[in-house]
Amino acid sequence: MVEDIRRNEEAGSDDEGQGRADAAGRRDLAVLAAVEQGLLTEAAPVVALLDVAGVRASAAALHAAFAAVTAPGTRVLHAFAVKAAPLVPVLRLLHAEGIGAEVASPGELGLARAAGIRPDRTVLDSPAKTPAELREALALGIAVNADNPQELTRLDALTHSAPTGSPIGLRVNPQTGSGSIGALSTATATSKFGVALRDEGARAWVVQAFLDRPWLTRLHTHSGSQGVPLALMAEGVRTVHELAEEINAAAGRQQVDTIDIGGGLPVNFSSDDETPTHAEYAQLLKSTVPGLFDGRYGLVTEFGRSLLAKHGTVLARVEYAKSAGGRAVAVTHAGVQIATRTVYNPESWPLRIAAYDAKGRPKDGPDVAQDIAGPACFAGDVLATGRPLPLLEQGDLVAALDTGAYYFANHYAYNSLARPGIHGFTTPGRDTTTHGVRFATVRAPQTVAEIVAESGGGHPDALVRD
């Protein structure tokens, strides 16, 4: 995909290139082009679109945000949280923009390696690493953040039996509190992640664990996510920085040389504005934890949603338009299989919906309260309830916005609904017509044959043999 995108840009771009239009303008142009170029069809009535220029801009903004607050020469690795978009072409695009990978499973590591991300730009986090996962990471030289005392005991044996070049750290939970979405709050008193730092005896145990292991050189925390205030995130980082200072003082040397501050910058899902920004967070960290940026510590970040969310659009055809109880209902092909969190927890995960006509043009007309329903066979499969939009008709299109992270990559196979195709798009040069829009396939739409195959289609008689 990266090579295709670069060829498209070189074919007709100038210095301004993708920056000629705002994100909403690029999106509208891409929707129109998707219809004209046949990406949305009767056989493929839902498709995901990724704004490559937007992704590049977010990566550049992240680099600039931390460069502005760190001392010259500071080692900084921005590692993308692969779970937010486990797609090889996306990882390759981010890699081309100087972003590494944070992985939390053998599958995610495989994706990062397929994307060409080097081991020294990869970080392994997971609360349940197996011995095999640890051995592979240590053999490759991938940074490992241990989650708990038992994992450290495993690492004691593994590092003794086979020397490694992997930087090794310990994840701690600063227990600074919850945000508005409990299921995503990783720094609560009872979070499953890391060593609970405020539990009785835990802080002293952590300090001693480092003193007993000269090869333990990193501290890791992840105190943020959607719904977590920036101040609470920064407080978690401050707590871990103070712990690093304490360990180094006890060791009489700088044993902890790198602090991994995780990611979790929340995203604004209510408008096109990209808020909060990485720059705002970096400046807050600078004022809250100035010692983090004075050059004594290397830094690792693990942002995911904040790099991708605003740049994705799920586009679906309205198959039927009807009414129920006096309210209009648009039945579409985008539902729980794509927006699982939104369907099951709409209060925490509301999505903006944009309306387009059958040709892909923004829909005009007075707003009418209507439901945007998905294709799954249960009543709750609804993306939006009573949403004011121009009245949708059969054949119109709906776009679920801000879906670049988690939504079109983490499929939920209810009703054996197919995974949609995903296409990156660029709008090179000054051409404001759809002739300037280029698409590159990130993932082809799933076929019925593929659904059958992964559902045991190759073993139909497995349970009926004598």
N, C-alpha and C positions, 0 to 999 in steps of 0.2 A: 504493500500500500504506500509506504513512504516514497519508494522510487516512482510509483505512478503519480503521486501527488506532486513531487518535485518536477517531473516532466510536464505536468499540466501547467504548473506555475511558470516554468521557463518558456512555455509555448506562447505566452502572451501577457506577461506581467511587466510592471515597471517598479520603481522604488517604492511606490505607495502600495502596490499589489493589493493584498487582502484588506488593508486598512481603509480602503475607500468607502466602506459602508459600515453602519453599525450592525450589531448582532441580529437585531430584529429584521433589518433589511436583507441581510444575507439569508436568514431563515426563510423569509417570504419568497425570495428568488429560488431557493433550493426546493421548496414545496412545489412551486410552479414547474420547475425543471423536472422534478421527480415524476410528475404526471405526464409531461410532454415526452419524456424519455422512457416511459413505460416501466418505471420501477414499481408502481402501484398498479396491480392488475386484478382481474377476477380470481386468478389463482394465487396471487400474493396480495391480499387486501390490507395488509399492515406492513409497514417498513420503518426502520429506524435510521435516522440521519444524524451524522456527527460533523459539526463545524470545525474543520481542521484549523482554520485561522484562529478561531476562538481558543482551541486547545493550546496552540503555539503561544498566543498572547498570555494565557494564564501561566504557562511554564516560564515565560520571560519575566512576568510580574513577580513570580515566586523567587526567582534568582535575584532580581533587583531588590526585593524587599529585604532579604537577609544580607545581601552585599552592603546595603546602606547602613546596617547597624553593627556589622562585625569588623573586628580589627583586620588590617591587611594581613594576608597570609593565613588566615583561619581556614582550617579544613572543614568544608561543608559538603555533605552529601544529602541531596533531596531525593528520597526514595519513594516512589509512587506506591500506594497501597493497592496491590494487584486485585484484591477482592472487589474494588470499586468498578473495575472494568477488565475482567479476565479475558482479554482478547489480544492475541499476539500482535496484529498490526497496530493496535493502540499503544501497546508497550513499546513497539519499535519506533513509533512516532515520538513518544515521550523520551525514549533513549536518544533519538536524534536531537532532541532539545535539551540534553544534558541531565535528564532525570533517570535515577536508578530504580530499583524495585525492592519493595518490602513484601515478603512472601510468608504465608502461614500454612502451607501444606505442600506435599510433594507435587500436586497438580500445578499450583501456582509457581513453584520453582521451575517446573518443566516449561511453563509458558514464558517465564522470564528468560530462560536459557534459549528457547526457540526464537525469542525476539533479539537475541544477541547481546543481552545485558551481562556484563562481566561479573564474575564472582565478587570482585572487590567493590562492586557497586550494588551488591545485593545484601539484604538483611533478612534473617530468618526469625520470625516471631510466631509463637503458637503456644497455647497453654497445655498442649498434649502432644509434644514431639516424641516420636518413637526413637528407640536406639538406632534404627536404620536411617531415619531422617538426620539425626545428629551426626552419624558417621559420614554420611554423604556430604553434609555441609562442611564438616571439618576437613574432609579430604579435598574439597574444592577450594577452601579458603574463604568461605562465605561467613560474614559476621553472624553471630548467634547471640540472641538475648535469652538467657535461661529464665524460666518463669517461677521456679520454686526450689526449695532445698533438695528435694528428691532429684530434680533434674541436674542440679549442681553435682550431686553425688555421681550421677551417670557421667557427667563431663569430667569429673576427677579421674574415673577409670579410663575414659576414652582418650583424654589428653596424655595420660601416662603411657598408654599402650602405643599410641601413634602421634608423634609430634605434629602440630598443625600451625598454619599461619593465620587461622581465623581469629579475628578480634572477638572476644567473648565478654558479654555483659550480663547484668542481672536486672530483671524488670521488678520495679517496686510500685506498689499502689500507695499514693500519698494520702488516700482516704479523705480527699478534700470535699466530697459531696456530689450530689446528683444534679443533672440538668432536668429539663422538662420532659424528656423521654427516658423513663427508667431503664428500658431494655437496652439502651445505647450508652448508658452512663457507666464508664469503666473505672471511676475513682470513688465509688461509694464504699461505705464501711465493710460491706460484705461482697464486693466484687470478686469474681472468680479469677481475676488476672493478677499476677505478680505477688510479691511478698507484701502483706498488709503492714505498712510501716508503723502505724500507730498502735498495733496490737502489743500487748505486754511482752517485753523482751525482744521484739522484732528488730528494732533499730540497732540494738547492741549486737544481735546475731548477724545482721548485714555487715556491720563494720568488721566483725571478726572473720566473717566469711571472706572478705577481701584480703584481710591481713594474712589469712591462711593460704591464699591462692594468688601468687604474684602475677599469674596470667589473666586474672580477672581485671579488666581495664575499662569497662564501660558501665554506665548506669542508664536504664531505660525507663521511661514512663509514658503513659498515654492517658491524659486526663480530660481530653475533649472529644466531642462528637456532635452530631446534630442536636440542638436543644441545650447545649452547654454554653453558658456565658463566657466571653473571652477572659474576664477577670478570674473566673474559677479555673480555667485552663492555665492561665499564667501562674496562679497560686500553686498548682501542682508542679509546674516546672521549677518554681522558686524552691519548693520543698526538696526536690531532688538535687538541685544545685547545692543547697546547704548540706545535704548528705554527702555529696562528692567532696566538698571542702572538709567535712569532718573525717572522712576516710583518708584523704590525703594527709591531713594533719597527724592522724594516728599512725600512718605508715611512714611519716617523715620524708615523703617524696610524692611526686604526682603520679600515683598509681592509676587513678581514674583520669584518663586522658580524653575521653569522649563522652558526651551526654546526648542520648537519643531522646528527643522531646516528643516523639510520636507525631500525630497529625490531628485530625478531627475538627478542622475549622468548619463551623457551620455555614450553611448556604441559605441565601434568601430565596424562598420559593414563591414569593408574592409579586415579583415584578422582574423586569429585565436587568435591574441594577445588580451588579456583582458586589454584594455586601454581606458580611464584613470582608475586607481585603486582606491579603497576606501582608501588605505593608502596615496596615493598622495593627495586626497581631504582632508583627515583628517589633514595631515601635512600643507597644505595650510591654512586651517581654523585655525590651531594652530598659525601660523605666522600672520594671518590677524586679528584674534579675540582671543588673548591669554586669556582674562578674561573668555571666555566661558568654559575653561577647568580647572580652578583653584579649582574646587570642590564646589563652592558656588551655582552652578546651576545644576539641573538635566537636562539630555539631552534625547530627543526623535528624532529618525530619521525615515524616511518613504521611504526607497529605494524600487524600484520595478524592473524596467527593468534591472538594473545593476546586480541584483542577479540571474536572470533567462535567459536573452536573449541568452547568448553564449552557453547555454546548451541544446537548442532545435533544432531539425531537422525535417522538414516536407519532407517525402519521397513519391514520386508519380511515377506511371508507365507512360511511354510514350505510349499512345494509338495509335497514328499515327505519322509518320514522313513524311513530305511533303516539298514542296518548293513553294515560291511565289515571283515573281519579281526577281528571281535569288538568293533568300536567303532561307536557310533551316529553317523550322519551326517544332518544336517538340510540338505536342498537348498533354498536360498532364492533370492530374486530380487535380492539385494544381493551384488555381487561386484566383480570387477575393473573394471567400467565405472564404479563409484563410488569404490571404495577401492583405486585403482591402486597407490599406494605401499605399502599394507599387504600386498597380495597378492604383490608382487614383492620386498618387503623387510620381512617381518614382524617381524624382530628390532628394527629401528629404528622401525617404525610399528605397534606393537600397538594393537588397538582393544578397548575394553571392549564386551561384549555383554550385553544384558539380555533376559530371556525373558518373553513375555506369552502368555496364552491367546488363543483365536480371537476372544474378545469384547474384547480389549485390556486385560485385567486382569493384573497381575503374576502370573507362573506360580509355583505352589507345588510342593513335592516335593523329595525328596533330590537332591543334585547327582550328575550322571552325566557322566563325561568324554565329550565328543562333538565332532565337527567341524561347523563352520558353513560350508557350501559355497555358492558363488555359481552363477549360471546359465551361465557361459561354458564353451565347449567346449575346455578344457584342464585338466589334472589339478591344476595349482597354484592354480586359482581358489578359494581358501579364505580366509575372513576370520579364522578361529580354529581351531586344531588341539588336540584333546584338552581342550577348555575345560569345566570343571565347571559345569553348569547343570542346572536341573530338566529332565527328559527331554522333549525337544520332539517334538510329534506333528504329523501333517499338519493344516494349517489354523492352527496356532499362529503367533505372530509373533516375530520377533527384531528387536531395536533395536541398531544400531551407534551408540554414544555418542561424544560429543566430536567430532562431524563437521561442525561449523558452518563451519570454514575449510578450503578446498581440496577437501574430499571431495564435497559434493553440487553443487559449481559447476563443477569442472573435469572434464568427462565424457571417458571413454575409450571410443571407439565400437567395441570388440571385438564380433564377431558382429552388428554393427549393432543392438546393444541400445539401447533408447530411453532418452533422458534422463528422469529421473523428475520429477514435479511437485514444486514446493517451496512450502511454505505457512508464513507467519509465524503465530504464535498468541499470543493474550493470554487471561488469566484474570481479567477485571475484577471489582471489588467483592469482597464477602465470600462469594460463592457458591462452595461447594466441590463442586458437582455439575458435570456436563459441560454443563449449560445455560449456564454462565458462560463457556465456552470459545468464542472466536471465531477463525476462520481467515481469512486474507487471502492470495490467490494471489500469490506472487512470480514463479513461472514455471509455466505449464501443462505437463503431461506431453507429451512429444514423441509425435507420431502416426507411424504407419507411412508415411503419405503424405509427411510431412515428411522422414523418413529417405530415402525414394526420391528426393525432389526434390533433396536436397543431395548425393546420390550419383550425379548425372548422369541422373536419370530424365527430364529434359526433352530429352535428347540421345541417345536409345537407338540411333540409327543412325550416330552420329558416326564409328565405326571400321569400318563395313561398307559405306560408300558407295563407288561406283566413282570 
